[in-house]
Amino acid sequence: MSKIDEIRAEMMKAMKNKEKERKETLSMLLAALKNKAIDKRADLTPEEEYEVIKKEIRQTRETMDLAPADRTDIKEQCRARLAVLSEFAPEEMSEEAIRAVIKEVISDLGLTEPSAKDKGKIMKELMPKVKGKADGALVNKLTGEILG
């Protein structure tokens, strides 16, 4: 079952249960997934579906962060939307798992004394391995910590 079918089924449930906020969020996510599929002119892969979901989560977080402090209605709506979106988001890698992959890449590259100069080489090999499973900013931060 593709994410589009899964989200459509959840949206139908929300409509039957008269959960307006949930239905609107699922509708927005469904539209984003369908638009991506139309742009691609083919069915989305699971990785592409997760990219779209993560993009929606990122945009909702930005909206929440940029909302004025006195606009609690916007912040509350964003929190509710994030709760629904996170149900469909892929499982994120833990910091320990990311560190293990970083160390694995360093050993694969044969770097015995990795330095900050090697960061570009390491990141080039590392990012395809963690793409869609870990936040790029966190991966960058942890790589910097390991390289010291």
C-alpha positions in Angstrom: 0.0 0.0 0.0 1.5 3.3 -1.0 1.6 6.3 1.3 -1.0 8.0 -1.0 -3.5 5.2 -0.4 -2.7 5.0 3.3 -3.2 8.8 3.7 -6.4 8.7 1.7 -7.8 5.9 3.9 -6.8 7.9 7.1 -8.5 11.0 5.6 -11.7 9.1 5.0 -11.6 7.9 8.6 -11.1 11.5 9.8 -14.0 12.6 7.7 -16.3 9.9 9.1 -15.2 10.8 12.7 -15.7 14.6 11.9 -12.1 15.4 12.8 -11.8 18.6 10.8 -8.2 19.5 11.6 -6.9 16.0 11.0 -8.8 15.8 7.7 -7.4 19.2 6.5 -3.8 18.2 7.4 -4.1 14.8 5.6 -5.7 16.6 2.6 -2.8 19.0 2.4 -0.3 16.1 2.6 -2.1 14.1 0.0 -2.1 17.1 -2.4 1.7 17.5 -1.9 2.3 13.8 -2.6 0.1 13.9 -5.7 1.7 17.1 -7.0 5.1 15.5 -6.6 3.9 12.4 -8.5 2.5 14.6 -11.3 5.7 16.6 -11.6 7.7 13.3 -11.8 5.1 11.8 -14.2 5.4 8.5 -12.4 4.6 6.9 -9.1 6.8 8.0 -6.2 9.3 5.7 -4.5 9.1 5.3 -0.7 12.1 7.6 -0.4 10.5 10.3 -2.4 7.3 10.0 -0.4 9.3 10.4 2.8 11.0 13.5 1.3 7.6 15.1 0.7 6.4 14.3 4.2 9.6 15.7 5.7 9.3 18.8 3.6 5.8 19.4 4.9 7.0 18.9 8.5 9.9 21.3 8.0 7.5 23.9 6.5 5.0 23.5 9.4 7.9 23.9 11.9 9.1 27.1 10.1 5.5 28.5 10.2 5.3 27.8 13.9 8.7 29.3 14.6 8.0 32.4 12.6 4.5 33.1 14.0 4.4 36.0 16.4 4.4 35.1 20.1 0.8 36.5 20.6 -0.6 34.3 17.8 -1.2 31.2 19.9 -3.9 30.0 17.5 -1.3 29.6 14.7 1.1 27.8 17.0 -1.6 25.5 18.2 -2.7 24.7 14.7 0.9 23.9 13.7 1.4 21.6 16.7 -1.8 19.7 15.8 -0.6 19.5 12.2 2.8 18.2 13.2 1.3 15.5 15.3 -0.6 14.2 12.3 2.3 14.5 9.9 4.7 12.8 12.3 2.5 9.7 12.1 3.6 9.2 8.5 7.2 10.4 8.8 10.0 7.9 8.5 11.8 6.8 11.7 14.8 9.1 12.3 18.2 7.6 13.0 19.5 8.1 16.6 22.7 10.1 17.2 24.5 6.9 18.1 23.5 5.3 14.8 24.6 8.4 12.9 28.0 8.4 14.7 28.4 4.7 13.8 27.8 5.4 10.1 30.3 8.3 10.3 33.0 6.1 11.8 32.2 3.4 9.2 32.7 5.9 6.4 35.9 7.2 7.9 37.3 3.7 8.0 36.0 2.9 4.5 37.9 5.9 3.2 41.0 4.7 5.0 41.5 7.8 7.0 43.5 7.0 10.1 43.8 10.6 11.3 40.7 12.4 9.9 40.8 16.2 10.1 38.5 19.1 9.3 40.1 19.1 5.8 38.6 15.7 5.1 35.1 16.7 6.1 34.0 17.3 2.4 35.2 13.9 1.4 33.5 12.2 4.4 30.2 14.1 3.9 30.2 13.1 0.2 30.3 9.4 1.1 28.1 9.8 4.2 25.0 11.7 3.0 23.8 9.1 0.5 23.9 6.5 3.3 21.8 8.6 5.7 19.6 10.5 3.2 16.0 10.4 4.3 16.9 8.8 7.6 18.6 11.6 9.4 18.6 15.4 9.5 21.4 16.8 7.4 22.2 19.5 10.0 22.6 16.9 12.7 24.8 14.8 10.5 27.0 17.8 9.8 27.2 18.7 13.5 28.1 15.2 14.6 30.7 14.8 11.8 32.3 18.1 13.0 32.4 16.8 16.6 34.0 13.5 15.5 36.6 15.4 13.5 37.2 17.7 16.4 
